[in-house]
Amino acid sequence: MSLERVVGIHLVDMIVHRWDLAAATGRTLVVPESLLEVALPIARVITLPGSPLNGPGGVYNPPLPDEQEQAPMEALLRLLGRDPRWAATQLVSARLPSSS
């Protein structure tokens, strides 16, 4: 695998995992359009049918169907099997033990 492809896959992963964290903590993720313009074509290639990265046994869930009107970030998430409308229904707050 070429260095360019490896770096591209990492770009896609970092964007999507940042969305995972933002969604799980009830925050909004803003990704610059310039990054999405680079990441979306890479995601389309690495999630093609037959890709070893995609589907059962792969690192990504099977893609979700596209919607007619979707933003580039939504398209990226759907390609990697994530529902852009997903949100944490309950946040868990951690309590640190008091230092007293």
N, C-alpha and C positions, 0 to 999 in steps of 0.2 A: 504494500500500500504506500502510495506516495506521501511525502511530508505535507504537501498541499492538501491532500484529502484528509489526513489525520487532523491537521489544524482546523479544517472546515468542520469536521465532525465535532471537534471540541467546542467550536464556536456555537454550533446548534445546541449541544448539550448544556453549555453554560447558560445560554438564554433560557432554555426550557426549565432547567433546574432553578434558576432565579425566579421564574414564574411559579414553579411548585412552592417555593418558600414564601413568596408573596401571597399566593392564594391561601396557603395554609395558615398564614398569620393575619389574614384579613386586610392585606395591603394591596395597593395598586402598583404594578410594575410598568414603568415607561421605558421602552426600548427605542433607541434612535432608529428612524426609518432607514438610515444608511446601513445599519447592521442587519436589519430585516431583509433588505434588498440583497445582501450577500448570503444570509443564512437560508432563506426560503428555497432558492434553487438547489442548494446542497441537501436540504431536508427532502426535497422531491426525489433526488437521485438515491439517497441512502434508504429510502422507504419504498422503493419500487418493488413490485412482486418478485419474490425470489431472493431478495437481499438477505444476507445472513444476519443483518442487524435488526431485522423487522419480523414481527409476528412470533409464533410459538418457537421457543428456544432462542429467540433473539433478545436484544437488549431493549427494544422498543415494543410497545403494544401495537397491534394492528391499527392502521389509520382509521379514523372516524370519517364518515361521509362529509364531503364539503357542503357548505351552505351557500345559497345563491349570493348573498351579500355578506362577505366576511372580510375583515381587516387582515392584513398580512400576518399579524401576530396570531390571530385565530386560526388562520390556515396552517401556520407552523405547528401550533399546538395539536390540531387535528391530525396532521401527518404523523405525529409521534404518539397518537392514541390518547390524547388528553382532551377533555371537554372544556372549552374555554369558559363555560358558564359555571364550572365547579367552584364551590366556595366551602370553606370549613364551616360546618354548622355549629361547632362548639370549639372554642379555643380553650386550651388547657393552660392555666397559669401556674408557673412553678413558684414555690415559696422556698426561699433560702432560709436555712436555720439562722436564728438570731445569734449574733456574736457575743451576747451578754452571758 
